Amino acid sequence: MKRLVSVVLLVMGWTVLAWAGEGVLPKPDVLGEETVLLTEKLSARYDGIIVRDFSVEGAEVVNMDKDEQARLKEVKPEIVRILTESIVKTLKSETRFARVSAKGGTSAKTVILEGKFTRFNAGHGAAKVFLGWFAPEGAKTNISVSGRLIDARSGKELATFSDTRSGHEGTAIGFVGEVFKIQAKDQGEEIAKFIGKLY
């Protein structure tokens, strides 16, 4: 009798788990954290995407003195532009959206990408030099972003993500803003890949 009850409970558990995940697309596993709320590929309902500039409002600035923070403030618009252009360019080359733009009107068949920079981290020089790739994330030069895909007509959230992009510390001597620009380009390509896997 105990065995029968155990089997019944096991089957019920599998049924509940299968039902709970039924129809939701798997995560693309491209970015750090991903939530997918779609039950079908984007291509089933959407033929266009609008990429909005990511906001820098409220982004945390870490490991920078006042002079560096002032310089970062000057280059933030360029970092935002580079991210947007990178996403648009990669989406145009790697997806079959009929319309990909950073501006323009929406239609019933349009999805919108919007997001924000959450952190600009200049990193710790000594940790980067002595530990290199093994340095903890907080010690590396990096940018962090979060974003979401929404239905243009209803505003319904379709997917969300957050990610931190490191690397290229050795490509620019001096002001860390130059590294952030390179990281923004890389981040844009990765966000586009995330969207491409959902398309």
VENJOKA-V191976 format. One record per residue. N is the residue number from 0. RES is the residue in three letters. SS is DSSP state (helix for helix, strand for strand, loop for the rest). PHI is phi in whole degrees, -180 to 180 (NA if undefined). D_LAST is the distance of its C-alpha to the last C-alpha in Angstrom with 1 decimal. Layout:
n:res:ss:phi:d_last
N:RES:SS:PHI:D_LAST
N:RES:SS:PHI:D_LAST
This chain:
n:res:ss:phi:d_last
0:MET:loop:NA:49.5
1:LYS:helix:-61:47.7
2:ARG:helix:-65:45.7
3:LEU:helix:-62:44.6
4:VAL:helix:-62:43.6
5:SER:helix:-61:41.6
6:VAL:helix:-64:39.7
7:VAL:helix:-61:39.0
8:LEU:helix:-63:37.7
9:LEU:helix:-63:35.5
10:VAL:helix:-63:34.0
11:MET:helix:-63:33.5
12:GLY:helix:-62:31.8
13:TRP:helix:-63:29.3
14:THR:helix:-63:28.7
15:VAL:helix:-63:28.1
16:LEU:helix:-63:25.6
17:ALA:helix:-65:23.7
18:TRP:helix:-67:23.6
19:ALA:helix:-63:22.6
20:GLY:helix:-100:19.4
21:GLU:loop:-65:18.7
22:GLY:loop:88:15.4
23:VAL:loop:-82:13.7
24:LEU:loop:-65:10.8
25:PRO:loop:-71:12.2
26:LYS:loop:-67:12.2
27:PRO:loop:-69:10.6
28:ASP:loop:57:14.2
29:VAL:loop:-109:13.8
30:LEU:loop:-108:15.7
31:GLY:loop:-56:19.1
32:GLU:strand:-126:18.3
33:GLU:strand:-138:15.1
34:THR:strand:-129:15.0
35:VAL:strand:-114:12.1
36:LEU:loop:-109:13.3
37:LEU:loop:-77:10.4
38:THR:loop:-105:11.8
39:GLU:loop:-148:9.0
40:LYS:loop:-60:5.2
41:LEU:helix:-56:4.5
42:SER:helix:-63:5.2
43:ALA:helix:-72:8.3
44:ARG:loop:-126:9.8
45:TYR:loop:-124:8.8
46:ASP:loop:-121:9.6
47:GLY:strand:-142:10.7
48:ILE:strand:-139:10.7
49:ILE:strand:-112:14.1
50:VAL:strand:-102:14.9
51:ARG:loop:-86:18.2
52:ASP:loop:-59:20.7
53:PHE:loop:-73:21.1
54:SER:strand:-77:24.5
55:VAL:loop:-110:27.2
56:GLU:loop:-61:29.4
57:GLY:loop:80:30.9
58:ALA:loop:-66:29.4
59:GLU:strand:-73:31.8
60:VAL:strand:-115:33.7
61:VAL:strand:-123:35.2
62:ASN:loop:62:37.9
63:MET:loop:-132:38.8
64:ASP:loop:-80:42.2
65:LYS:helix:-63:42.9
66:ASP:helix:-64:43.0
67:GLU:helix:-65:39.6
68:GLN:helix:-63:38.1
69:ALA:helix:-65:39.6
70:ARG:helix:-67:38.1
71:LEU:helix:-61:34.7
72:LYS:helix:-58:34.9
73:GLU:helix:-69:35.5
74:VAL:helix:-96:32.5
75:LYS:helix:-55:29.9
76:PRO:helix:-59:28.9
77:GLU:helix:-70:28.3
78:ILE:helix:-62:26.2
79:VAL:helix:-62:24.0
80:ARG:helix:-61:23.8
81:ILE:helix:-62:22.9
82:LEU:helix:-61:20.0
83:THR:helix:-60:18.6
84:GLU:helix:-62:19.2
85:SER:helix:-66:17.7
86:ILE:helix:-63:14.3
87:VAL:helix:-60:14.5
88:LYS:helix:-60:15.7
89:THR:helix:-69:13.2
90:LEU:helix:-63:10.2
91:LYS:helix:-64:12.3
92:SER:helix:-88:13.1
93:GLU:helix:-117:10.1
94:THR:loop:-130:7.2
95:ARG:loop:-110:8.1
96:PHE:loop:-58:8.3
97:ALA:loop:-69:11.9
98:ARG:strand:-131:13.1
99:VAL:strand:-131:12.8
100:SER:strand:-154:16.0
101:ALA:loop:-97:18.0
102:LYS:loop:-139:20.2
103:GLY:loop:115:20.5
104:GLY:loop:-79:20.4
105:THR:loop:-109:17.9
106:SER:loop:-135:17.4
107:ALA:loop:-64:16.5
108:LYS:loop:-108:13.0
109:THR:strand:-117:12.4
110:VAL:strand:-110:10.8
111:ILE:strand:-116:13.2
112:LEU:strand:-104:13.2
113:GLU:strand:-138:16.7
114:GLY:strand:-174:18.7
115:LYS:strand:-153:22.0
116:PHE:strand:-79:24.0
117:THR:strand:-106:25.9
118:ARG:strand:-160:28.2
119:PHE:strand:-119:29.8
120:ASN:strand:-117:31.8
121:ALA:loop:-75:34.3
122:GLY:loop:79:35.1
123:HIS:loop:-110:38.6
124:GLY:helix:-54:40.1
125:ALA:helix:-63:42.3
126:ALA:helix:-64:39.7
127:LYS:helix:-66:37.3
128:VAL:helix:-70:40.2
129:PHE:helix:-85:41.7
130:LEU:helix:-104:38.7
131:GLY:helix:55:36.0
132:TRP:helix:-63:32.8
133:PHE:helix:-86:34.5
134:ALA:loop:-64:35.1
135:PRO:loop:-63:33.6
136:GLU:helix:-51:30.5
137:GLY:helix:-67:32.9
138:ALA:helix:-93:35.1
139:LYS:loop:-90:32.5
140:THR:loop:-74:31.5
141:ASN:strand:-160:28.0
142:ILE:strand:-119:25.8
143:SER:strand:-124:23.9
144:VAL:strand:-135:21.1
145:SER:strand:-140:19.4
146:GLY:strand:-163:16.7
147:ARG:strand:-155:14.4
148:LEU:strand:-105:11.7
149:ILE:strand:-132:13.5
150:ASP:strand:-72:13.7
151:ALA:loop:-63:15.8
152:ARG:loop:-80:18.2
153:SER:loop:-94:19.0
154:GLY:loop:79:18.3
155:LYS:loop:-66:16.8
156:GLU:strand:-76:15.3
157:LEU:strand:-106:11.8
158:ALA:strand:-164:11.8
159:THR:strand:-133:14.5
160:PHE:strand:-157:15.5
161:SER:strand:-147:18.7
162:ASP:strand:-159:19.7
163:THR:strand:-123:22.8
164:ARG:strand:-113:23.0
165:SER:strand:-113:26.3
166:GLY:loop:110:27.9
167:HIS:loop:68:29.6
168:GLU:helix:-59:32.8
169:GLY:helix:-88:35.0
170:THR:helix:-87:33.5
171:ALA:loop:-138:35.3
172:ILE:loop:-92:38.9
173:GLY:loop:100:39.9
174:PHE:loop:-63:37.7
175:VAL:loop:-69:34.6
176:GLY:helix:-58:32.7
177:GLU:helix:-66:32.1
178:VAL:helix:-68:30.4
179:PHE:helix:-58:28.2
180:LYS:helix:-64:27.1
181:ILE:helix:-66:26.0
182:GLN:helix:-64:24.3
183:ALA:helix:-63:22.4
184:LYS:helix:-63:21.0
185:ASP:helix:-61:20.0
186:GLN:helix:-62:18.5
187:GLY:helix:-61:16.4
188:GLU:helix:-63:15.0
189:GLU:helix:-69:14.3
190:ILE:helix:-62:12.5
191:ALA:helix:-63:10.3
192:LYS:helix:-64:9.7
193:PHE:helix:-57:9.0
194:ILE:helix:-66:6.3
195:GLY:helix:-58:5.0
196:LYS:helix:-72:5.5
197:LEU:helix:-88:3.8
198:TYR:loop:-77:0.0
